[in-house]
Each structure stands twice: as C-alpha cells, then as structure tokens.
Amino acid sequence: MSEVRATSSPRDAGDEPVLIARRTHCPVWVGRDRAAVANSLVAANPQVDVLISDDGLQHYHLARDFEIVVVDASRQFGNRLLLPAGPLREPVSRLNTVDAAVVNGGEVPQLPVTAFAMQLGGSEFLNLVDPSKRMAAGQFGSMKLHAAAGIGDPERFFSYLRSLGLSFTPHAFPDHHVFTRSDLEFAGANAVLMTEKDAIKCSCFAREIWWALPVDAQIDSALVDLVIQKINPKIGASRGH
C-alpha cells in the first residue's frame, strides 16, 4: 500500500488515483487490502473523518456506512450475467442492498433503489505542455483533429466531443492503456484531443498540439444531502471520542 500524491507517477500509482489526487487535493492511498489501506490513511491523516473507496463494493472486509452503485445509462447491466459470461461482478439483485444508485449519461431507469442522474460536463481544453493555455471547443475551427481515448468506453468520449461540434478522427485504445508518444503521432494532425485521465500518462512526453478535456460530474444535490444525512451522526460520534 502507498500514498498517492499529485506528483506520483501514473505507472506506479495508477492513472485514476493520480488524477483523483490532483483534482481533489485530498489524501489518496492505494492497495489491494482496502481495510489495511483505510487504516493506514487514517493513521497518517488523523483529521480525516470520511473515507471514499473508489470501486470498493466487493471489498467486504472494509466496513461501510453508505454504498453507491454507478450505472452506465446506455449499457446498464448488459446481458445481466456475471464475469466472465457478462459484465457484472455481482448479481443485479445487489441493488436491493445498496443505499443509492448514480446513473451516468442518460435517463434514469426504474431501479429497486433511489437513483440520481449524473452527467459529465466540460468544454474547455487544456494544453498538455502548458496547462495555462486553454481552448474552447469552437476555437479549433477547421483544424485537422484527432481524438484518442484509453478508457472503459471510448465512444462515450467521442460522442461528447461530437456534441461540442467537433469533427475528428477517433482512435480507441484499451482501458488504462500505457501510451507512448508514437501512439499519438497522427500524420497531418493540427491537434490531438484526449481525456484528462489519458493526459495524466502523456504529459511527460507531450507535444504542444496535444489537448486534454477536463470534465466535472454534474449530479443531483439530493444525493449529497442523503449521504450527509446518513453519515453525519457517525461523524459526530467519532469526533466525540
């Protein structure tokens, strides 16, 4: 287990943990044993009274006060089978025992749990060589654009770029792809667009024509209220001790 800092190498710590550390400025720790990692994080940061475990539903040794399932609005539960026959880690019936669901990128389907809609939004691109340089989508004009994505669903990123009015050549890579500079050398490209998660891995060998699109989650504030309502008594009790 180890602490992840904003300056940590994505190769060592992982792309998503480094991105979380940079965006949140909160203590971030990683490791296989989530309970041990949680104890180490709190020991090193005694001021922390709320822990969020990313992708942690199946780590049952880690106690939890609130569980949130994230559902892809377009793919939902696929063929509803468990790995390796389908995409699920647990049966759909697991929804009966969680506290809330967050539905990303579309209408909220009927679920056996309180569900909240979420959209990812952003329209300003940051230059990988000089992050102080910013470009709105409309400023790319008639440039010859290429877009690269090494995420779980590259087409979601490409569709979002199209919704911004951009025309480009798409290049899909596997999730968590370890990029090299040659992966992104597209002949005749005036600009290469990528996700912020991919940019984390590419900034050390970036070119000036590479741009990243940071996005923020836009989510129903009622979910925040529900989480605070559930965990607030426990926070008060822990502070009392």
N, C-alpha and C positions, 0 to 999 in steps of 0.2 A: 504494500500500500504506500501511497505517496501523496504529498500535497501538489496541487497543480496551480501554477502561477500564470499570470498573463504573458510572461516571457518564456514559459515552458515550451519545449519542442513538441509539436504535434506527433512526431514519430514516436516519442517516448510516452507521452501522456494521453494521446488521442486527440483527434480534431475537435470533437464536440466538447470535451472537458476544457480545452484551452479556450475555445470560443466562449463558453459559459463564464470562465474566469475573467476574460477581457470585458465581456458585456455587463456582468453583474457586480464586479469588484467585491464579491463575497468569497469567503473561504471555500475552496473546492478541493476535495480529496477523491482519489480513485483507488479501487482494489477489488479483488474477487469476493472477499468476505465482507459483505456490506455492513454487518453488525460491528465487526472489528474496525472497519473504516470509520463508521459513525462515532465509535468510542474515541478513536484517535483524533478525529476532527474536533470533538468537543473538548478533549483534554488539552489540545493545543489552542483552542479558542473558547475559553470558558464563558465568554459573553454571549455565545450562540444559544438561542432557546427554540429555534425552529430549524429542522433539517428537512431538506427536499431530496428524495432519492430518485434520480432520473432512471426510468426504465427499471423500476425496482419491485414491481408487483409480485414476481415469483420468488423473491428472496425472503422466504418465510421466517428465517432466523432473525430478521430485522423487524423489531416491533414497529407498529404504525398506528397513528391516530386517525388518518384520513387517506383514502385511496381514490385516485383519479385514473380512469381509463381514457386514453386518447383514441378516437376512432376516425379513420380516414373516410370522409363523406362519400367519395367516389367509389372506393374499393370496399368499404365496410368490412365484412367478415369473409370475403372470398367464397370459397366452397364450404366454409364453416367446419373444416376438418383441422385436426392438429398437425403440427410438424411431424414427419416430413411430407405427409399427404396433402397438407394445406398450409395456410399462413399463420394459424393460431398457435399460441403457446399454451393456452388453456381453453376449455370449452366456453361457448358463448354464455352458458349459464353462470359463469363467473361474474357477469354483470349484476346478478342478483345480490351480490355481497359487497359491492363497492359503494362508495359514498356519492360519486358523481362521474359523469362522462363528459368529455370535451370532444366535440365533433368539428374536425378541421376541414375547411374548404368547401362548404356547401350546406344544403338544408339539413336540419336535424331530423333523423329518422325516429320512429317510435321505438323507444328502448325501455327496459324494465328498471330504469334508474333515472334520476333527474339529470338532464343533459343540457349543455350550454354550447352555443355556437362560437366558433373561433375562425378568424381569417388572418392570414399573414399579409401585411401591407408595407410597402416601401417603394419609392420611385426615384431615389437619388443614389447614384453610383459613386463609389469611392475609388480613387486610383491606387493601385497596389504599391507603386513606387513612392508616391507622395500622397498619403491619405488626406492631406489638406485640400487636394484638388477634388472637386465634386462636379458631377454632370447629371442634369436631369435627363430623363429618357428622351425628351424631344430634342435635346441638343445633339444627339447622334446623327440626326438628319438622314442624309443619303449615304452615310458611311457603309462600307462593306463590313458587316458584323458577323462574328461567330460567337456561339454560346456553348459553354461546357458545364456539365453538371455530373458530379460523382456522389449522388445522394440516393436515398431509397427509391424515390420516384422522380427521375429527371424530367419527365414530361410535365409534371406539375410546375417546375421552374420555367420550362419553355412556354407553357401556356400562359403563365403570369407575364412573361416578357411580351408575348403577343398582345396581351390585354393592355399593355402600356403603349401599344402602337409600333413595336419594333419588328423589323424584318431581319432575319438572321439565318445562318446555317447552324443547326443543332448538332452537338456531339455528346452522346450519353456515355458515361463511364460507370463502373460498378460502385456501389456504396462504399464509402471510406477509401476510395482509390488513392493510392500513393502516386501523386502526379510527379512527372518530370517535366523539364522545360520543353522537351521535344513533343510531349503530348499536346501542347498548346501552341505549337508553331504552325499556324494555318496560313497557307500561301495567299498573299494579297489582302490579308485582314487589316482593316483600319483600327479595329477594336475587338477585344475578346472579353465577353461578359461571363461572369461566374457567380456562384453563390458565396455568401460570406464564409460558410463552412469550408468550402474548397479553397478560398483565398487564404485561409489560415495556413494551409500547407504549401502555398505557392509564393508567398510574399518574399521568401528568402532568395528566389531566383526570378523575380518578376520582371516584366518589361513594362515600359511606360504606356503601352496600349492595352494593358490588362485592367479591367474594372470589376469591382465586386458590388453586389447589391445587398446591403443590409436590410433585413425585414424585422418588423416587430409584430408580436401577437396582439391582435385586437379581439378581446374576449369580453363576454358579458360580465359586468362588475358584480352581478349577483353571485357568481362563483366565489369571488374573493370574500364577499360577505359571509357566505356559507362556510368557507374554510376557517375564517377568523372566529365565527360563532362556535365552531366545533372545537378548535384548539385553544381558544383564549382561556378557558378555565384551567387547562393543564399548564399553560404558561404561567398563570398567576400562582398556581400551586408550586411550581418548580422554583419560582423566584422567592416564594415564602420560605423555602428551605435554604 
